[in-house]
């Protein structure tokens, strides 16, 4: 008899229930997909602020004098050149150049904090331990530590009274070890929404009280709890890839649009030869952004055509409040179909509807 795997719960599970969240299975956890509604939560993040539970994400720590150099042999972007307290986007690839995961590294004084996608937590932990060397220490905090994201134009205003550092002075893609409402935390000015904001790494035990305090203080400024639905809409508008859609083991960072992160001048890293050959040939299918010409929405997996010939498929799609209320998406298509301004067709329930290729991202926050 086949049994259903037991879903895990983050430290904030009870908080979500108390707020009336609709919970769904996601990457092995019960997670809030929405509270008051996806569009309301999207609007809060774009206009004011939203609070997200990201505690399902994998948090690993690497330490030892050779940790950064070792990580450089496994990742496409540079790790050893990171400045103290800097954050950097990176990707792990297999030997054929496919993407194992896209991640963030944070360089702390005595260790590297590595955040991986929740769906890839077990795979990435196995990958790291399989390539482990004696001089580098590894520990997993997946599911035991919490991660709270405060995102939106009023995020700094909301967080400032709670932090013992000047959060407004913290540079984008940098972090600090500090206290938030008396709780020891790593405060990072990073996010996955296209807005300004912060991600707070704290212990699981202290996360619920901090979550409530931030919500209570932020409500008068328009802060709303936000779920996975709004997060996906926000990240797509911001042109940020989602693993399993714009990236995967069958898709390289070049195909996914992360060519800028692939440092082929590094002496060595897993997948370098395959990526160098792929870059030189430049004949691979790649991710392109598109907007539907009419009101019919696209969906993941729908066929995409160029001049009547199938050239790919939709990978992500959504209604976009920040793109004039249009239906937007990404598609993995042949090189010829990815040219900006190109006319495509998307098959929706047996009928082909027009679409145009547009540059990513769909949305950039005002400076």
C-alpha positions in Angstrom: 0.0 0.0 0.0 1.4 3.4 -1.0 1.5 6.0 1.7 1.3 9.8 1.2 4.5 11.5 2.4 3.9 13.6 5.5 4.2 17.3 4.7 6.5 19.4 6.9 5.5 22.7 8.5 7.5 25.8 8.9 7.9 27.6 12.2 5.2 30.0 11.1 2.5 27.5 10.2 0.2 28.4 13.1 0.5 32.1 12.2 -0.7 31.4 8.7 -3.7 29.5 10.0 -4.5 32.3 12.4 -4.5 34.7 9.4 -6.9 32.6 7.4 -4.3 31.5 4.8 -5.2 28.9 2.2 -2.5 26.3 2.6 -1.2 24.1 -0.2 1.5 21.4 -0.5 4.7 23.0 -1.9 8.2 21.4 -2.0 7.3 19.0 0.9 5.8 21.8 3.1 2.4 23.1 3.9 2.6 26.7 2.6 0.3 29.6 2.3 -0.7 30.3 -1.3 -2.8 33.3 -0.4 -4.5 35.2 2.5 -6.8 38.0 1.4 -6.2 37.3 -2.3 -3.3 37.2 -4.8 -4.1 40.5 -6.5 -4.4 42.3 -3.1 -1.2 40.9 -1.9 0.6 41.7 -5.2 -0.7 45.3 -4.9 0.6 45.6 -1.3 4.1 44.6 -2.3 4.2 46.9 -5.3 2.7 49.9 -3.5 3.5 49.4 0.2 4.9 46.1 1.6 4.2 42.4 1.9 5.5 39.8 4.4 6.4 36.4 3.2 7.3 33.1 4.9 10.3 31.6 3.0 11.3 29.2 5.8 10.8 26.2 3.4 14.0 27.3 1.5 17.1 25.3 2.2 19.7 27.1 4.4 23.2 25.5 4.4 26.4 26.8 5.9 29.9 26.3 4.6 33.0 27.2 6.7 36.8 26.8 6.7 39.5 28.7 4.9 39.0 26.9 1.7 35.2 27.1 1.6 34.9 29.9 -1.0 37.5 28.4 -3.3 35.8 25.0 -3.0 32.4 26.5 -3.8 34.0 28.1 -6.9 34.8 24.7 -8.4 31.1 23.8 -8.2 29.4 27.0 -9.3 29.3 29.1 -12.5 29.6 32.5 -10.8 32.5 33.6 -8.6 32.4 33.0 -4.9 35.9 33.8 -3.7 35.8 37.4 -5.0 32.7 38.2 -2.9 33.3 41.1 -0.5 32.6 40.7 3.2 28.8 40.7 3.8 28.1 40.6 0.1 25.3 38.5 -1.4 25.6 37.0 -4.9 23.4 35.0 -7.2 24.9 31.8 -8.5 24.0 28.5 -10.1 25.2 24.9 -9.8 25.4 22.9 -13.0 26.0 19.3 -13.9 28.7 18.2 -16.3 26.5 18.6 -19.3 25.7 22.3 -18.3 22.2 21.7 -17.1 21.2 23.6 -14.0 21.0 21.7 -10.7 19.8 24.8 -8.8 20.0 28.6 -8.8 21.0 29.9 -5.4 22.2 32.8 -3.3 25.5 33.0 -1.4 26.0 35.4 1.6 29.6 36.0 2.7 29.6 36.3 6.5 32.8 36.8 8.6 33.2 33.1 9.6 31.1 31.3 7.1 29.2 31.2 3.8 25.4 31.0 4.0 23.9 29.2 1.0 20.2 29.4 0.2 18.8 26.9 -2.2 15.3 26.3 -3.6 13.1 24.2 -1.3 12.3 21.7 -4.1 16.0 21.0 -4.5 17.0 20.9 -0.9 17.7 17.2 -0.7 19.4 17.0 -4.1 21.7 19.9 -3.3 22.6 18.6 0.1 23.5 15.3 -1.5 25.5 17.1 -4.2 27.5 19.1 -1.7 28.2 16.2 0.5 29.2 14.0 -2.4 31.8 16.6 -3.4 32.9 17.4 0.1 36.5 17.9 1.1 38.0 17.5 4.6 38.9 21.2 5.0 35.4 22.5 4.4 32.6 22.1 7.0 29.0 21.7 6.0 25.8 21.9 7.9 22.1 22.0 6.9 19.5 24.1 8.7 16.7 23.1 6.3 13.4 23.3 8.1 14.8 24.4 11.5 15.7 28.0 10.8 13.2 30.5 9.5 13.4 33.1 6.7 11.0 36.0 6.7 10.9 38.4 3.7 9.7 41.9 4.0 9.3 43.3 0.5 8.0 46.6 -0.9 8.7 50.3 -1.1 7.9 50.8 2.6 10.0 47.8 3.8 12.8 49.9 5.2 10.4 52.2 7.0 8.7 49.2 8.7 11.9 47.4 9.6 14.0 50.3 10.8 12.4 50.7 14.3 13.1 47.0 15.0 16.8 46.7 13.9 19.9 47.8 15.8 21.5 48.8 12.5 20.7 51.4 9.9 18.8 49.2 7.5 18.3 52.1 5.0 22.1 52.3 4.6 22.5 48.6 3.9 23.4 48.3 0.2 21.4 46.2 -2.2 22.7 42.6 -2.3 24.6 43.0 1.0 23.8 41.7 4.4 24.6 42.3 8.1 24.6 40.3 11.3 22.3 42.3 13.7 19.3 42.1 16.0 15.7 42.6 15.0 13.4 43.2 17.9 16.1 41.7 20.1 16.3 38.5 17.9 19.7 37.6 16.4 19.4 37.7 12.7 21.2 38.0 9.3 19.5 40.9 7.6 19.9 40.8 3.8 18.8 43.4 1.3 17.7 40.8 -1.2 14.4 39.5 -2.5 12.5 37.8 -5.3 9.8 40.3 -6.1 11.5 43.1 -8.1 10.9 45.5 -5.2 13.2 46.9 -2.5 13.1 44.8 0.7 14.9 42.6 3.2 15.2 38.9 4.0 15.6 38.0 7.7 17.3 34.8 8.7 16.3 33.9 12.3 15.9 30.9 14.5 12.7 28.9 14.1 11.8 29.3 17.7 11.9 33.1 17.6 10.2 33.6 14.2 6.5 33.6 15.2 6.8 36.4 17.7 8.9 38.5 15.2 6.4 37.8 12.4 3.5 39.1 14.6 5.4 42.1 15.7 6.3 43.1 12.2 2.7 42.6 11.0 1.3 44.6 13.8 3.7 47.5 13.3 3.4 47.4 9.5 -0.4 47.3 9.2 -0.9 51.0 9.6 1.6 51.5 6.7 -0.3 49.0 4.5 1.7 45.8 5.2 0.0 42.6 4.2 0.9 38.9 4.6 1.6 37.5 1.2 1.7 34.0 -0.1 3.2 31.9 -2.9 0.6 33.0 -5.5 1.6 36.7 -5.2 5.3 35.8 -5.0 5.1 33.9 -8.3 3.3 36.8 -10.1 5.8 39.3 -8.7 8.9 37.3 -9.7 7.6 36.7 -13.2 6.9 40.4 -13.7 10.5 41.1 -12.5 11.9 38.6 -15.0 13.3 36.3 -12.3 13.6 32.6 -13.1 11.8 29.9 -11.2 13.5 26.5 -11.0 11.5 23.9 -12.9 10.2 26.5 -15.3 12.9 28.8 -16.6 15.7 26.6 -15.3 16.2 22.8 -14.9 18.7 20.0 -15.3 17.8 20.0 -19.0 18.3 23.8 -19.2 21.6 25.6 -18.9 22.0 29.1 -17.4 22.7 30.3 -20.9 19.3 29.0 -22.1 17.6 30.4 -18.9 18.9 33.9 -19.5 21.6 33.9 -16.8 24.6 34.2 -19.2 25.8 37.2 -17.2 26.4 34.9 -14.2 28.5 32.3 -16.1 32.1 33.2 -15.5 33.9 31.1 -18.2 37.2 32.8 -17.2 37.2 30.9 -13.9 39.9 28.2 -14.0 37.5 25.3 -13.5 34.0 24.5 -12.4 31.5 21.6 -13.0 29.9 22.1 -16.4 32.4 24.6 -17.7 33.4 22.7 -20.9 29.8 22.1 -21.9 28.8 25.7 -21.2 31.7 27.0 -23.2 30.8 24.8 -26.2 27.2 25.9 -25.9 28.1 29.6 -25.8 30.3 29.2 -28.8 27.7 27.5 -30.9 24.9 29.8 -29.8 22.3 27.6 -31.4 20.3 26.5 -28.4 16.7 27.1 -27.5 16.3 29.9 -24.9 13.9 31.6 -22.6 12.1 34.7 -24.1 9.5 37.0 -22.6 6.2 37.4 -24.4 2.9 39.3 -24.0 -0.4 38.0 -25.4 -2.0 40.3 -28.0 -5.5 39.8 -26.7 -7.2 38.9 -23.5 -6.8 35.1 -23.8 -4.2 33.9 -21.2 -1.4 31.4 -21.8 -0.6 28.6 -19.5 2.5 26.5 -18.7 3.1 23.9 -21.4 1.1 25.5 -24.2 2.7 25.1 -27.6 4.4 28.2 -29.2 4.6 28.7 -33.0 6.6 30.9 -35.4 5.3 31.2 -38.9 3.0 28.2 -38.3 5.8 26.0 -37.1 6.1 24.8 -33.5 9.2 26.3 -32.0 8.8 25.8 -28.2 6.4 25.9 -25.3 5.2 28.3 -22.6 7.2 27.9 -19.3 5.5 30.5 -17.0 2.4 32.7 -17.5 0.3 35.1 -15.5 -2.0 38.1 -15.6 0.2 41.1 -14.9 -1.2 44.1 -13.0 2.2 45.8 -13.4 2.2 45.4 -17.2 -1.0 47.2 -18.0 -3.2 44.3 -17.0 -1.9 42.2 -19.9 -1.3 38.5 -20.0 2.5 37.8 -19.9 4.8 34.8 -19.9 8.0 33.2 -20.7 8.6 30.5 -23.3 11.4 28.2 -24.2 11.8 28.7 -27.9 14.3 28.3 -30.7 16.8 31.1 -31.2 15.0 32.5 -34.2 11.8 32.9 -32.2 13.4 34.7 -29.3 14.2 38.0 -31.2 12.7 41.0 -29.5 9.6 42.2 -31.3 9.0 38.9 -33.0 5.4 37.7 -33.7 4.5 34.3 -32.1 1.5 32.2 -31.8 0.4 30.4 -28.6 -2.0 27.5 -28.9 -4.8 27.8 -26.3 -7.5 25.1 -26.3 -6.9 24.3 -30.0 -6.8 27.8 -31.3 -3.6 29.8 -32.0 -3.6 33.3 -30.5 -1.1 36.1 -31.3 1.7 37.2 -29.0 4.8 39.4 -29.2 8.3 38.8 -27.9 9.3 41.6 -25.4 12.4 42.2 -23.3 12.7 40.9 -19.8 12.0 42.1 -17.2 8.4 43.1 -17.6 8.6 45.4 -14.6 11.4 47.5 -13.1 10.7 49.4 -9.8 11.0 53.1 -9.9 14.3 54.5 -8.6 
